[in-house]
Amino acid sequence: MSELNGVMMQYFHWYIEPDGKLWKQLAESADELAKVGVTSVWLPPAYKGTGGGYDVGYGVYDLFDLGEFDQKGSVRTKYGTKEEYLQAIKVAQKAGIRIYADAVFNHKLGADEEEEAQATPFSMENRNQPIGEYQTIKAWTHFKFPGRKGKYSKMEWHWWHFDAIDYNAYNESERAIYLLKGKEFDRNVDLENGNFDYLMGCDLDMAHPEVQGELKYWGEWYVDTTGVDGFRFDAVKHVSADFFREWLDHVSHYAQRDLFAVGEYWSYDVEALHSFVETTNGRVTLFDAPLHYNFHVASKAGNSYDMRQIFDNTLVQQQPTLAVTLVENHDSQPLQSLESVVEAWFKPLAYALILLRSEGYPCIFYADYYGAHYTDKGKDGEDHEVWLDSHRAVLDAMLEARQTYAYGEQYDYFDHANTIGWTRLGDEEHPGGLAVVLSNGSEGTKRMEVKQPNATYVDITGHVDGAVTTGDDGWGEFRCNGGSVSVWVPQTK
């Protein structure tokens, strides 16, 4: 099965308990996930972060420490040990699930020693604007990895392996980005703040031959060590887009197999996504952040949102074969940095729009499937308790409908501001098709064609009781409740 016919699950959220049990949990649930129709799993960064056993993984310290060495206060990562990680991958792959590893190449954090270097301070709001003189600074830029002692790689990282940092021990109060001696900000990056190369920590210099060589070598080591099927690239809008194409080509050639890749280009401007796709020659798919934003806006607006516009200015609308569609992720969830919540009532509608249509490669979010409960500080500085509902029952129903009936031609009925629908006609192996109708207003009906005369359909979600019987012409009046979605599939005896 190709990726674009499958279903991905993001198998974590930001506030997963730091108990080291996630890898074991995946091994235990792999068969169950495969059975309901999950074909691939995106796992969180599996290497040691600066926060040790508490780090979500994006505060990257040592790419070669998969929970094997006593570094940053722990041997295991937040999710478990290296042995448990490798075992979970094997179990999941045996169940038929492909594994995508999270690759964070933009930055490193948690250096072991400070170094002096020369640098020019730039404005954080306009990275094209110097705000001070070329000067000597002191910063945490020497990564020695003492716990690993040179195993797997002997390279130590120094200031010259980085473009920029945001800390100077000689002037701790200055708010600036320090462009290091002989460096320049990457091109082919997002243009927010003038140039959005710099994000955090020690920003890797992707033009440095030792950096390029080490990251390519790490890719070789990683596929040899783990056997993963692909990668999710973090923060791609902050790195020269050319790098990802070159890295993926190199590692795929080394592995002698195609490796899937999806990038996180978190911009709601679909033209920025098109630019990245063009630069990478379509080698890297992208998460459809504009679609997520449409879901967010629609969920907040209620029945004032025109559902006919739900796919406007999205990647799945314009380049469907390169779009990984999603409802939420770890960055958009409540209390996170890119918080843009899709309200609970709208999530079943949004998942129908990504799971039951022919376009895009849908991704289910762990917290939407299993639910979540956590506490963290909000932007107001106060503690907030968050409960996220589990939508597992309706997602399982939609996954069953996708596996069994969502095939063949697609007819769209996006002809009403609040109530929209579509049908899939099925194929020889999957006859009967399905009909989906949803409303962000009052209860709705939609007359739609399934090309199955005098056939009986029931709502697999259980939201609407009773049945719909098509006429001699293969058309039927399919309905849904207000603020809800119904998925009508052939009645089985």
C-alpha positions in Angstrom: 0.0 0.0 0.0 1.4 3.4 -0.9 1.5 6.1 1.7 -1.2 8.2 0.1 -3.7 5.3 0.5 -2.9 4.9 4.1 -3.5 6.6 7.5 -0.8 8.1 9.7 -1.0 8.5 13.4 1.1 11.0 15.4 1.8 8.7 18.3 2.4 11.3 21.0 1.4 14.7 22.2 3.4 17.4 24.0 2.2 16.5 27.5 2.7 12.7 27.4 3.7 11.6 30.9 7.6 11.5 31.3 7.4 7.9 32.6 9.5 6.2 29.9 6.6 4.0 28.8 5.6 5.2 25.3 7.8 2.8 23.4 6.3 -0.1 25.4 2.8 1.2 24.8 3.4 1.3 21.0 4.5 -2.3 21.1 1.4 -3.3 23.0 -1.0 -1.4 20.8 0.5 -2.0 17.4 -1.7 -5.0 16.4 -4.8 -3.1 17.5 -3.8 0.1 15.5 -3.1 -1.9 12.4 -6.5 -3.7 12.7 -8.4 -0.4 12.8 -6.6 0.9 9.7 -3.5 2.8 10.9 -0.8 2.1 8.3 2.0 4.3 9.6 3.1 6.0 12.9 5.1 9.2 13.3 7.1 8.8 16.5 8.5 11.7 18.6 12.3 12.5 18.6 13.9 9.4 20.0 17.3 10.9 21.0 18.5 12.7 24.1 17.3 16.3 24.6 18.7 18.9 26.9 15.9 18.1 29.4 17.0 14.4 29.6 14.1 12.1 30.6 11.7 15.1 30.6 12.5 16.5 27.1 9.8 16.1 24.5 12.7 15.7 22.1 12.9 19.0 20.3 15.6 20.5 22.6 18.1 18.3 20.7 21.3 17.5 22.5 22.7 14.3 21.1 21.3 12.7 17.9 23.2 9.4 18.6 21.9 8.8 22.1 18.6 6.9 21.7 18.3 6.3 25.4 21.5 4.4 25.8 23.9 6.8 27.7 23.8 8.6 31.0 23.6 12.1 29.7 21.5 15.1 30.9 20.5 13.4 34.0 19.1 10.1 32.6 19.8 7.1 30.5 16.3 6.7 29.0 14.5 9.5 27.1 11.0 10.7 28.0 9.7 7.7 26.0 12.0 4.8 27.1 15.3 3.2 26.3 17.0 2.5 23.0 16.3 -1.2 23.4 12.6 -0.5 23.9 12.5 1.9 20.9 14.0 -0.7 18.6 11.7 -3.4 19.9 8.7 -1.2 19.4 9.7 -0.5 15.8 10.1 -4.2 15.1 6.7 -5.1 16.6 4.9 -2.3 14.8 6.5 -3.2 11.4 5.6 -6.8 11.9 2.0 -5.7 12.4 2.2 -3.9 9.0 2.8 -0.4 10.3 5.4 1.8 8.8 7.5 3.9 11.2 8.5 7.6 10.6 11.2 9.0 12.8 11.3 12.7 13.8 14.4 14.4 12.5 15.3 17.7 14.2 18.2 19.3 12.2 17.6 23.0 12.8 19.3 23.4 16.2 21.1 22.0 19.2 20.7 22.8 22.9 22.4 22.0 26.1 26.1 22.4 25.2 28.7 21.1 27.6 31.1 24.1 27.6 31.2 27.7 26.7 33.3 29.2 23.9 34.4 32.6 22.8 33.6 33.7 19.3 33.1 36.9 17.2 29.6 37.8 16.2 27.3 40.7 15.1 24.0 41.2 17.0 20.8 41.4 14.8 17.3 42.4 15.7 15.0 39.5 16.6 12.1 41.2 14.8 14.2 41.9 11.6 17.0 39.5 11.0 18.3 41.7 8.2 18.9 44.6 10.7 22.2 44.7 12.7 21.7 46.4 16.1 25.3 46.5 17.3 29.0 46.2 16.5 31.0 43.1 15.6 32.2 41.9 19.0 33.5 39.1 21.1 30.8 37.0 22.8 30.8 34.0 25.0 28.2 31.2 24.6 27.4 27.6 25.1 28.5 26.1 21.8 30.9 23.2 22.6 29.1 19.8 22.5 31.4 17.1 23.8 28.9 14.3 24.7 30.9 13.0 27.6 28.5 10.2 28.4 28.8 8.7 24.9 32.6 8.9 24.9 32.9 8.9 21.1 30.8 5.8 20.4 29.0 5.9 17.0 30.6 9.3 16.2 33.7 11.1 17.4 32.7 14.6 16.2 32.5 17.3 18.8 30.5 20.5 17.9 32.0 24.0 18.2 30.9 27.5 17.5 32.0 27.3 13.9 29.5 24.6 13.2 26.7 27.1 13.8 25.3 30.2 12.1 23.8 32.0 15.0 22.9 31.9 18.7 20.7 34.1 21.0 22.9 34.2 24.1 26.0 36.2 25.1 27.4 35.6 28.6 29.2 39.0 28.3 25.9 40.8 27.9 23.1 38.6 29.2 20.5 41.3 29.1 20.8 42.1 25.4 17.9 40.7 23.3 19.5 39.8 20.0 20.4 37.1 17.6 24.2 36.9 17.2 25.4 36.0 13.7 28.7 34.3 14.1 32.0 35.2 12.4 32.0 34.4 8.7 28.4 33.2 8.6 25.2 34.3 6.9 21.6 33.4 7.4 20.3 30.6 5.2 18.5 31.4 2.0 15.4 29.5 0.8 13.9 29.9 4.3 10.6 31.5 5.4 10.7 35.3 5.2 8.9 36.0 8.5 11.0 38.5 10.5 13.0 39.3 7.4 14.7 35.9 7.4 13.5 33.0 9.6 16.6 30.9 9.5 17.2 31.3 13.3 14.6 29.7 15.6 16.4 28.7 18.8 19.5 27.4 20.5 22.6 26.9 18.4 21.5 27.2 14.8 23.2 24.6 12.6 25.3 25.9 9.7 24.0 23.7 6.9 26.6 25.1 4.5 29.5 23.8 6.7 31.0 20.6 5.1 31.5 18.9 8.6 27.8 19.6 9.5 26.6 18.2 6.2 28.8 15.2 6.5 27.8 14.4 10.1 24.1 14.7 9.4 24.3 12.5 6.3 26.3 10.0 8.3 23.8 10.1 11.1 21.0 9.3 8.6 23.0 6.3 7.4 23.6 5.2 11.0 19.9 5.8 11.9 18.4 3.7 9.1 20.9 0.9 9.8 20.2 1.0 13.6 16.4 1.4 13.5 15.1 0.2 10.1 12.6 3.1 10.0 10.6 3.7 6.8 10.8 7.4 6.6 11.2 10.7 8.4 9.2 13.7 9.7 11.4 16.8 9.3 11.0 19.4 12.0 10.9 23.2 11.4 11.7 23.0 7.7 10.9 26.7 7.1 13.9 27.6 9.2 16.4 25.6 7.1 17.5 26.0 3.5 15.0 23.8 1.6 17.8 22.4 -0.6 19.3 20.6 2.3 16.3 18.3 2.8 16.3 17.2 -0.8 20.0 16.5 -0.7 19.9 14.7 2.6 16.9 12.5 1.7 18.5 11.6 -1.7 21.7 10.6 0.1 20.1 8.5 2.8 17.7 6.8 0.4 20.5 5.9 -2.0 22.5 4.6 1.0 19.6 2.5 2.2 18.8 1.3 -1.3 15.1 1.9 -0.7 12.6 4.7 -0.9 12.2 6.6 2.3 9.0 8.6 2.9 9.4 12.2 4.2 7.0 14.8 5.5 8.1 18.3 6.5 6.6 20.6 9.1 6.4 24.0 7.3 4.1 25.7 9.8 2.8 28.6 7.7 -0.8 29.4 6.8 0.4 30.9 3.5 -0.1 28.1 0.9 2.3 29.9 -1.5 5.1 29.4 1.0 4.4 25.7 1.0 4.4 25.6 -2.8 7.8 27.3 -2.8 9.3 24.7 -0.5 7.7 21.9 -2.6 9.2 23.4 -5.8 12.7 23.7 -4.3 12.7 20.1 -3.0 11.3 18.9 -6.4 8.4 17.3 -4.6 10.6 14.9 -2.7 9.2 16.0 0.7 5.4 16.1 1.4 4.2 18.8 3.8 1.7 19.0 6.6 -1.3 21.0 5.4 -1.1 23.8 8.0 -3.5 26.0 6.1 -6.2 23.3 6.2 -5.6 23.0 10.0 -6.1 26.7 10.3 -9.4 26.5 8.3 -10.6 23.9 10.7 -9.6 26.1 13.7 -11.4 29.1 12.3 -14.5 27.1 11.3 -14.7 25.5 14.8 -14.6 28.9 16.4 -17.1 30.5 14.0 -19.8 27.9 14.3 -22.7 28.3 11.8 -21.4 31.6 10.5 -18.5 29.8 8.7 -19.2 29.0 5.0 -18.4 25.3 4.8 -18.1 25.6 1.0 -14.8 27.3 1.7 -13.2 24.7 4.0 -10.6 23.7 1.4 -9.8 27.1 0.1 -6.1 28.0 -0.1 -5.0 24.7 1.2 -2.3 22.3 0.0 -4.7 19.4 -0.3 -6.8 21.5 -2.7 -3.9 22.5 -4.8 -1.3 19.7 -4.6 -3.2 16.8 -3.1 -0.4 14.2 -3.6 2.0 16.2 -1.5 -0.4 17.1 1.3 -0.4 15.3 4.7 -3.7 16.5 6.2 -4.2 16.9 9.9 -6.7 18.3 12.5 -4.3 18.9 15.4 -0.7 18.3 16.4 1.5 18.8 19.5 2.2 22.4 18.7 -1.4 23.5 18.1 -2.9 21.8 21.1 -4.0 23.9 24.1 -1.3 25.8 26.0 1.3 25.2 23.3 3.5 27.7 21.3 1.3 27.6 18.1 -2.0 27.1 19.9 -4.8 27.1 17.4 -7.4 24.8 18.8 -9.9 23.0 16.8 -12.9 22.8 19.1 -14.1 19.4 20.2 -17.5 19.6 18.5 -15.9 20.2 15.1 -13.2 17.5 15.3 -15.5 14.7 14.0 -16.4 16.9 11.0 -12.7 17.7 10.4 -11.7 14.1 10.6 -14.4 13.1 8.1 -12.9 15.7 5.7 -9.5 14.2 5.9 -10.2 10.5 6.3 -13.0 9.9 3.9 -12.0 11.8 0.8 -9.7 10.7 -2.0 -7.2 13.5 -1.6 -4.3 13.8 0.8 -2.6 11.5 3.3 -4.5 11.9 6.7 -2.8 12.0 10.0 -4.6 11.3 13.3 -3.4 13.0 16.5 -2.7 10.9 19.6 -4.6 13.2 21.9 -7.7 13.1 19.7 -7.7 9.4 19.6 -6.8 8.5 23.2 -7.8 11.8 25.0 -5.4 13.8 27.2 -5.3 15.5 30.6 -2.6 17.9 31.7 -1.8 21.2 33.4 0.6 23.9 32.2 1.1 27.7 32.2 -0.9 29.7 29.6 0.2 32.9 27.9 -1.2 34.7 30.9 1.4 33.0 33.2 -1.3 31.2 35.1 -1.7 27.4 35.5 -4.5 25.9 33.3 -5.9 22.4 33.5 -6.8 20.9 30.1 -9.0 17.9 29.3 -9.1 16.7 25.7 -11.9 14.4 24.8 -11.2 11.0 23.2 -12.8 10.7 19.8 -11.8 7.1 19.4 -15.2 5.6 18.8 -16.1 7.9 15.9 -12.5 7.7 14.5 -12.6 3.9 14.6 -15.9 4.1 12.7 -14.5 6.4 10.1 -11.3 4.2 9.8 -13.6 1.2 9.2 -15.5 3.1 6.5 -12.2 4.2 4.9 -10.9 0.7 4.8 -14.1 -0.9 3.5 -16.0 1.7 1.4 -14.0 4.8 0.7 -12.9 3.9 -2.9 -13.7 4.9 -6.4 -15.0 8.2 -7.9 -15.8 11.0 -5.6 -18.9 13.3 -6.2 -18.9 16.6 -4.2 -22.0 18.4 -3.0 -20.5 21.6 -1.6 -23.5 23.6 -2.4 -24.8 25.0 0.9 -23.1 27.3 3.4 -23.7 25.0 6.4 -24.5 21.5 5.0 -22.1 19.8 2.7 -21.5 16.3 1.6 -19.8 13.9 -0.9 -20.1 10.3 -2.0 -17.6 7.7 -3.0 -18.9 5.2 -5.5 -16.7 2.2 -4.6 -15.0 -0.2 -7.0 -15.1 -3.8 -7.9 -13.3 -5.0 -4.8 -15.1 -2.5 -2.5 -18.7 -2.2 -3.8 -21.4 0.0 -2.4 -19.4 3.2 -1.7 -20.5 5.6 1.0 -22.1 9.0 1.5 -20.9 11.6 4.0 -23.0 14.6 5.1 -22.0 17.2 7.7 -23.4 20.4 9.1 -22.0 23.2 11.2 -25.5 24.6 11.7 -28.9 22.9 12.2 -29.7 19.4 11.2 -29.3 18.9 7.5 -30.0 16.7 4.5 -28.3 16.3 1.2 -29.6 14.5 -1.9 -26.6 12.7 -3.3 -25.9 10.0 -5.8 -24.1 6.7 -4.9 -25.1 4.9 -8.2 -26.6 2.0 -6.1 -30.3 1.7 -6.9 -32.7 0.6 -4.2 -29.9 0.1 -1.7 -30.0 0.6 2.1 -27.5 2.7 3.9 -26.9 3.2 7.7 -24.9 5.7 9.6 -21.7 3.9 10.8 -21.0 6.6 13.3 -24.3 5.9 15.1 -25.2 9.6 15.2 -28.4 9.1 13.2 -30.7 6.1 13.7 -32.6 4.4 11.0 -31.7 3.8 7.4 -31.7 5.6 4.0 -32.9 3.7 0.9 -31.9 5.0 -2.5 -34.3 5.2 -5.4 -34.3 3.5 -8.7 -31.9 6.2 -9.9 -29.2 5.5 -7.2 -29.8 8.8 -5.4 -30.7 9.1 -1.7 -31.6 11.8 0.9 -28.8 11.5 3.4 -29.0 13.4 6.6 -27.0 14.5 9.7 -27.7 16.1 13.0 -26.9 19.7 13.7 -23.2 20.4 14.3 -22.4 16.8 13.4 -21.4 14.4 10.7 -22.9 11.1 9.5 -21.2 8.5 7.4 -23.6 6.3 5.4 -22.4 2.9 4.4 -24.2 -0.1 2.9 -26.3 -2.0 5.4 -24.9 -5.5 6.1 -27.1 -8.4 7.0 
